[in-house]
Amino acid sequence: MSNAWVAQVGGDPRQRAREIGRAHSTFIATHALTALGGGIRDVVAQSWQRSSAAHVEDAGDPPVTLTDDDLTSYRSATRSRR
């Protein structure tokens, strides 16, 4: 029985890394999983979808949505839950 959280690399890890890299580039360009043609584990594809939906950039930080008083309120509420 296989575990969805464990990657099966196969015979050539470098080749697999290139395949995943191409698939990721295709997803970034199209935002469509159907364009990938399979070969990407569901857990990875779902992670790419969540990141895309949250507007996480490839080499950057997500956009700031809380500023000033809203951020202070959020931090206060978060601290009180600890």
Distance bins in CASP14 RR format, pairs under 12 A and 6 or more apart:
PFRMAT RR
TARGET T0000
AUTHOR 0000-0000-0000
RMODE 2
METHOD distances of the structure
MODEL  1
2 8 1 0 0 1 0 0 0 0 0 0 0
2 41 0 0 0 0 1 0 0 0 0 0 0
2 42 0 0 0 0 0 1 0 0 0 0 0
2 43 0 0 0 0 0 1 0 0 0 0 0
3 41 0 0 0 0 0 1 0 0 0 0 0
3 43 0 0 0 0 1 0 0 0 0 0 0
4 40 0 0 0 0 0 1 0 0 0 0 0
4 41 1 0 0 1 0 0 0 0 0 0 0
4 42 1 0 0 1 0 0 0 0 0 0 0
4 43 1 0 1 0 0 0 0 0 0 0 0
4 44 0 0 0 0 1 0 0 0 0 0 0
4 45 0 0 0 0 0 1 0 0 0 0 0
4 46 0 0 0 0 1 0 0 0 0 0 0
4 47 0 0 0 0 0 1 0 0 0 0 0
5 41 0 0 0 0 1 0 0 0 0 0 0
5 42 0 0 0 0 0 1 0 0 0 0 0
5 43 1 0 0 1 0 0 0 0 0 0 0
5 44 0 0 0 0 0 1 0 0 0 0 0
5 46 0 0 0 0 0 1 0 0 0 0 0
5 47 0 0 0 0 0 1 0 0 0 0 0
6 41 0 0 0 0 1 0 0 0 0 0 0
6 43 0 0 0 0 1 0 0 0 0 0 0
6 44 0 0 0 0 0 1 0 0 0 0 0
7 13 0 0 0 0 1 0 0 0 0 0 0
7 16 0 0 0 0 1 0 0 0 0 0 0
7 17 0 0 0 0 0 1 0 0 0 0 0
7 19 0 0 0 0 0 1 0 0 0 0 0
7 20 0 0 0 0 1 0 0 0 0 0 0
7 39 0 0 0 0 0 1 0 0 0 0 0
7 40 0 0 0 0 0 1 0 0 0 0 0
7 41 1 0 0 1 0 0 0 0 0 0 0
7 43 0 0 0 0 1 0 0 0 0 0 0
7 44 0 0 0 0 1 0 0 0 0 0 0
8 16 0 0 0 0 1 0 0 0 0 0 0
8 39 0 0 0 0 0 1 0 0 0 0 0
8 41 0 0 0 0 1 0 0 0 0 0 0
9 15 0 0 0 0 1 0 0 0 0 0 0
9 16 1 0 1 0 0 0 0 0 0 0 0
9 17 0 0 0 0 1 0 0 0 0 0 0
9 19 0 0 0 0 0 1 0 0 0 0 0
9 20 0 0 0 0 0 1 0 0 0 0 0
9 41 0 0 0 0 0 1 0 0 0 0 0
10 16 1 0 0 1 0 0 0 0 0 0 0
10 17 0 0 0 0 0 1 0 0 0 0 0
10 19 0 0 0 0 0 1 0 0 0 0 0
10 39 0 0 0 0 0 1 0 0 0 0 0
11 17 0 0 0 0 0 1 0 0 0 0 0
11 19 0 0 0 0 0 1 0 0 0 0 0
12 18 0 0 0 0 1 0 0 0 0 0 0
12 19 0 0 0 0 1 0 0 0 0 0 0
13 19 0 0 0 0 0 1 0 0 0 0 0
13 20 0 0 0 0 0 1 0 0 0 0 0
14 20 0 0 0 0 0 1 0 0 0 0 0
14 21 0 0 0 0 0 1 0 0 0 0 0
15 21 0 0 0 0 0 1 0 0 0 0 0
15 22 0 0 0 0 0 1 0 0 0 0 0
16 22 0 0 0 0 0 1 0 0 0 0 0
16 23 0 0 0 0 0 1 0 0 0 0 0
16 39 0 0 0 0 1 0 0 0 0 0 0
16 40 0 0 0 0 0 1 0 0 0 0 0
16 41 0 0 0 0 0 1 0 0 0 0 0
16 44 0 0 0 0 0 1 0 0 0 0 0
17 23 0 0 0 0 0 1 0 0 0 0 0
17 24 0 0 0 0 0 1 0 0 0 0 0
18 24 0 0 0 0 0 1 0 0 0 0 0
18 25 0 0 0 0 0 1 0 0 0 0 0
19 25 0 0 0 0 0 1 0 0 0 0 0
19 26 0 0 0 0 0 1 0 0 0 0 0
19 36 0 0 0 0 0 1 0 0 0 0 0
19 37 0 0 0 0 0 1 0 0 0 0 0
19 38 0 0 0 0 0 1 0 0 0 0 0
19 39 1 0 0 1 0 0 0 0 0 0 0
19 40 0 0 0 0 1 0 0 0 0 0 0
19 44 0 0 0 0 0 1 0 0 0 0 0
20 26 0 0 0 0 0 1 0 0 0 0 0
20 27 0 0 0 0 0 1 0 0 0 0 0
20 36 0 0 0 0 1 0 0 0 0 0 0
20 38 0 0 0 0 0 1 0 0 0 0 0
20 39 0 0 0 0 1 0 0 0 0 0 0
20 40 1 0 0 1 0 0 0 0 0 0 0
20 41 0 0 0 0 1 0 0 0 0 0 0
20 44 1 0 0 1 0 0 0 0 0 0 0
20 45 0 0 0 0 0 1 0 0 0 0 0
20 48 0 0 0 0 0 1 0 0 0 0 0
21 27 0 0 0 0 1 0 0 0 0 0 0
21 28 0 0 0 0 1 0 0 0 0 0 0
21 29 0 0 0 0 0 1 0 0 0 0 0
21 36 0 0 0 0 0 1 0 0 0 0 0
21 39 0 0 0 0 0 1 0 0 0 0 0
21 40 0 0 0 0 1 0 0 0 0 0 0
21 44 0 0 0 0 0 1 0 0 0 0 0
21 48 0 0 0 0 0 1 0 0 0 0 0
21 58 0 0 0 0 0 1 0 0 0 0 0
22 28 0 0 0 0 0 1 0 0 0 0 0
22 29 0 0 0 0 0 1 0 0 0 0 0
22 35 0 0 0 0 0 1 0 0 0 0 0
22 36 0 0 0 0 1 0 0 0 0 0 0
22 37 0 0 0 0 0 1 0 0 0 0 0
22 38 0 0 0 0 0 1 0 0 0 0 0
22 39 0 0 0 0 0 1 0 0 0 0 0
22 40 0 0 0 0 0 1 0 0 0 0 0
23 29 0 0 0 0 0 1 0 0 0 0 0
23 30 0 0 0 0 0 1 0 0 0 0 0
23 32 0 0 0 0 0 1 0 0 0 0 0
23 33 0 0 0 0 1 0 0 0 0 0 0
23 34 0 0 0 0 0 1 0 0 0 0 0
23 35 0 0 0 0 1 0 0 0 0 0 0
23 36 1 0 1 0 0 0 0 0 0 0 0
23 37 0 0 0 0 1 0 0 0 0 0 0
23 38 1 0 0 1 0 0 0 0 0 0 0
23 39 1 0 0 1 0 0 0 0 0 0 0
23 40 1 0 1 0 0 0 0 0 0 0 0
23 41 0 0 0 0 0 1 0 0 0 0 0
23 44 0 0 0 0 1 0 0 0 0 0 0
23 45 0 0 0 0 1 0 0 0 0 0 0
23 48 0 0 0 0 1 0 0 0 0 0 0
24 30 0 0 0 0 0 1 0 0 0 0 0
24 31 0 0 0 0 0 1 0 0 0 0 0
24 33 0 0 0 0 0 1 0 0 0 0 0
24 35 0 0 0 0 0 1 0 0 0 0 0
24 36 0 0 0 0 1 0 0 0 0 0 0
24 39 0 0 0 0 0 1 0 0 0 0 0
24 40 0 0 0 0 1 0 0 0 0 0 0
24 44 0 0 0 0 1 0 0 0 0 0 0
24 45 0 0 0 0 0 1 0 0 0 0 0
24 47 0 0 0 0 0 1 0 0 0 0 0
24 48 1 0 0 1 0 0 0 0 0 0 0
24 51 0 0 0 0 0 1 0 0 0 0 0
24 52 0 0 0 0 0 1 0 0 0 0 0
24 58 0 0 0 0 1 0 0 0 0 0 0
25 35 0 0 0 0 0 1 0 0 0 0 0
25 36 0 0 0 0 0 1 0 0 0 0 0
25 48 0 0 0 0 0 1 0 0 0 0 0
25 58 0 0 0 0 1 0 0 0 0 0 0
26 32 0 0 0 0 1 0 0 0 0 0 0
26 33 0 0 0 0 1 0 0 0 0 0 0
26 34 0 0 0 0 0 1 0 0 0 0 0
26 35 1 0 1 0 0 0 0 0 0 0 0
26 36 1 0 1 0 0 0 0 0 0 0 0
26 37 0 0 0 0 1 0 0 0 0 0 0
26 38 0 0 0 0 0 1 0 0 0 0 0
26 39 0 0 0 0 0 1 0 0 0 0 0
26 40 0 0 0 0 1 0 0 0 0 0 0
26 45 0 0 0 0 0 1 0 0 0 0 0
26 48 0 0 0 0 0 1 0 0 0 0 0
27 33 1 0 0 1 0 0 0 0 0 0 0
27 34 0 0 0 0 0 1 0 0 0 0 0
27 35 1 0 0 1 0 0 0 0 0 0 0
27 36 1 0 0 1 0 0 0 0 0 0 0
27 37 0 0 0 0 0 1 0 0 0 0 0
27 38 0 0 0 0 0 1 0 0 0 0 0
27 40 0 0 0 0 1 0 0 0 0 0 0
27 44 0 0 0 0 1 0 0 0 0 0 0
27 45 1 0 0 1 0 0 0 0 0 0 0
27 46 0 0 0 0 0 1 0 0 0 0 0
27 47 0 0 0 0 0 1 0 0 0 0 0
27 48 1 0 1 0 0 0 0 0 0 0 0
27 49 0 0 0 0 1 0 0 0 0 0 0
27 51 0 0 0 0 1 0 0 0 0 0 0
27 52 1 0 0 1 0 0 0 0 0 0 0
27 58 0 0 0 0 0 1 0 0 0 0 0
28 35 0 0 0 0 0 1 0 0 0 0 0
28 36 0 0 0 0 0 1 0 0 0 0 0
28 48 0 0 0 0 1 0 0 0 0 0 0
28 49 0 0 0 0 0 1 0 0 0 0 0
28 51 0 0 0 0 1 0 0 0 0 0 0
28 52 0 0 0 0 1 0 0 0 0 0 0
28 56 0 0 0 0 0 1 0 0 0 0 0
28 57 0 0 0 0 1 0 0 0 0 0 0
28 58 1 0 0 1 0 0 0 0 0 0 0
28 59 0 0 0 0 0 1 0 0 0 0 0
29 35 0 0 0 0 1 0 0 0 0 0 0
29 36 0 0 0 0 0 1 0 0 0 0 0
29 52 0 0 0 0 0 1 0 0 0 0 0
29 58 0 0 0 0 0 1 0 0 0 0 0
30 36 0 0 0 0 1 0 0 0 0 0 0
30 37 0 0 0 0 0 1 0 0 0 0 0
30 48 0 0 0 0 0 1 0 0 0 0 0
30 52 0 0 0 0 0 1 0 0 0 0 0
31 45 0 0 0 0 0 1 0 0 0 0 0
31 48 0 0 0 0 1 0 0 0 0 0 0
31 49 0 0 0 0 1 0 0 0 0 0 0
31 51 0 0 0 0 0 1 0 0 0 0 0
31 52 1 0 1 0 0 0 0 0 0 0 0
31 53 0 0 0 0 1 0 0 0 0 0 0
31 55 0 0 0 0 0 1 0 0 0 0 0
32 38 0 0 0 0 0 1 0 0 0 0 0
32 45 0 0 0 0 0 1 0 0 0 0 0
32 48 0 0 0 0 0 1 0 0 0 0 0
32 49 0 0 0 0 0 1 0 0 0 0 0
32 52 0 0 0 0 0 1 0 0 0 0 0
33 39 0 0 0 0 0 1 0 0 0 0 0
33 40 1 0 0 1 0 0 0 0 0 0 0
33 41 0 0 0 0 0 1 0 0 0 0 0
33 42 0 0 0 0 1 0 0 0 0 0 0
33 44 0 0 0 0 0 1 0 0 0 0 0
33 45 1 0 1 0 0 0 0 0 0 0 0
33 46 0 0 0 0 1 0 0 0 0 0 0
33 47 0 0 0 0 0 1 0 0 0 0 0
33 48 1 0 0 1 0 0 0 0 0 0 0
33 49 1 0 0 1 0 0 0 0 0 0 0
33 52 0 0 0 0 0 1 0 0 0 0 0
34 40 0 0 0 0 0 1 0 0 0 0 0
34 45 0 0 0 0 0 1 0 0 0 0 0
35 45 0 0 0 0 0 1 0 0 0 0 0
35 48 0 0 0 0 0 1 0 0 0 0 0
36 42 0 0 0 0 0 1 0 0 0 0 0
36 44 0 0 0 0 1 0 0 0 0 0 0
36 45 1 0 0 1 0 0 0 0 0 0 0
36 48 0 0 0 0 1 0 0 0 0 0 0
36 49 0 0 0 0 0 1 0 0 0 0 0
37 45 0 0 0 0 0 1 0 0 0 0 0
38 44 0 0 0 0 0 1 0 0 0 0 0
38 45 0 0 0 0 1 0 0 0 0 0 0
39 45 0 0 0 0 1 0 0 0 0 0 0
40 46 0 0 0 0 1 0 0 0 0 0 0
40 47 0 0 0 0 1 0 0 0 0 0 0
40 48 0 0 0 0 1 0 0 0 0 0 0
40 49 0 0 0 0 0 1 0 0 0 0 0
41 47 0 0 0 0 1 0 0 0 0 0 0
41 48 0 0 0 0 0 1 0 0 0 0 0
42 48 0 0 0 0 0 1 0 0 0 0 0
42 49 0 0 0 0 0 1 0 0 0 0 0
43 49 0 0 0 0 0 1 0 0 0 0 0
43 50 0 0 0 0 0 1 0 0 0 0 0
44 50 0 0 0 0 0 1 0 0 0 0 0
44 51 0 0 0 0 0 1 0 0 0 0 0
45 51 0 0 0 0 0 1 0 0 0 0 0
45 52 0 0 0 0 0 1 0 0 0 0 0
46 52 0 0 0 0 0 1 0 0 0 0 0
46 53 0 0 0 0 0 1 0 0 0 0 0
47 53 0 0 0 0 0 1 0 0 0 0 0
47 54 0 0 0 0 0 1 0 0 0 0 0
47 56 0 0 0 0 0 1 0 0 0 0 0
48 54 0 0 0 0 0 1 0 0 0 0 0
48 56 0 0 0 0 1 0 0 0 0 0 0
48 58 0 0 0 0 0 1 0 0 0 0 0
49 56 0 0 0 0 0 1 0 0 0 0 0
50 56 0 0 0 0 1 0 0 0 0 0 0
50 62 0 0 0 0 0 1 0 0 0 0 0
51 57 0 0 0 0 1 0 0 0 0 0 0
51 58 0 0 0 0 1 0 0 0 0 0 0
51 60 0 0 0 0 0 1 0 0 0 0 0
51 62 0 0 0 0 1 0 0 0 0 0 0
52 58 0 0 0 0 0 1 0 0 0 0 0
52 62 0 0 0 0 0 1 0 0 0 0 0
53 62 0 0 0 0 0 1 0 0 0 0 0
54 60 0 0 0 0 0 1 0 0 0 0 0
54 61 0 0 0 0 0 1 0 0 0 0 0
54 62 1 0 1 0 0 0 0 0 0 0 0
54 63 0 0 0 0 1 0 0 0 0 0 0
54 65 0 0 0 0 0 1 0 0 0 0 0
55 61 0 0 0 0 0 1 0 0 0 0 0
55 62 1 0 1 0 0 0 0 0 0 0 0
55 63 1 0 1 0 0 0 0 0 0 0 0
55 64 0 0 0 0 0 1 0 0 0 0 0
55 65 0 0 0 0 1 0 0 0 0 0 0
56 62 1 0 1 0 0 0 0 0 0 0 0
56 63 0 0 0 0 1 0 0 0 0 0 0
57 63 0 0 0 0 1 0 0 0 0 0 0
64 70 0 0 0 0 0 1 0 0 0 0 0
64 71 0 0 0 0 1 0 0 0 0 0 0
64 74 0 0 0 0 0 1 0 0 0 0 0
65 71 0 0 0 0 1 0 0 0 0 0 0
65 74 0 0 0 0 1 0 0 0 0 0 0
66 72 0 0 0 0 1 0 0 0 0 0 0
66 73 0 0 0 0 1 0 0 0 0 0 0
66 74 1 0 1 0 0 0 0 0 0 0 0
66 75 0 0 0 0 1 0 0 0 0 0 0
66 76 0 0 0 0 0 1 0 0 0 0 0
66 77 0 0 0 0 0 1 0 0 0 0 0
66 78 0 0 0 0 0 1 0 0 0 0 0
67 73 0 0 0 0 0 1 0 0 0 0 0
67 74 0 0 0 0 0 1 0 0 0 0 0
68 74 0 0 0 0 0 1 0 0 0 0 0
68 75 0 0 0 0 0 1 0 0 0 0 0
69 75 0 0 0 0 0 1 0 0 0 0 0
69 76 0 0 0 0 0 1 0 0 0 0 0
70 76 0 0 0 0 0 1 0 0 0 0 0
70 77 0 0 0 0 0 1 0 0 0 0 0
71 77 0 0 0 0 0 1 0 0 0 0 0
71 78 0 0 0 0 0 1 0 0 0 0 0
72 78 0 0 0 0 0 1 0 0 0 0 0
72 79 0 0 0 0 0 1 0 0 0 0 0
73 79 0 0 0 0 0 1 0 0 0 0 0
73 80 0 0 0 0 0 1 0 0 0 0 0
74 80 0 0 0 0 0 1 0 0 0 0 0
74 81 0 0 0 0 0 1 0 0 0 0 0
75 81 0 0 0 0 0 1 0 0 0 0 0
75 82 0 0 0 0 0 1 0 0 0 0 0
76 82 0 0 0 0 0 1 0 0 0 0 0
END
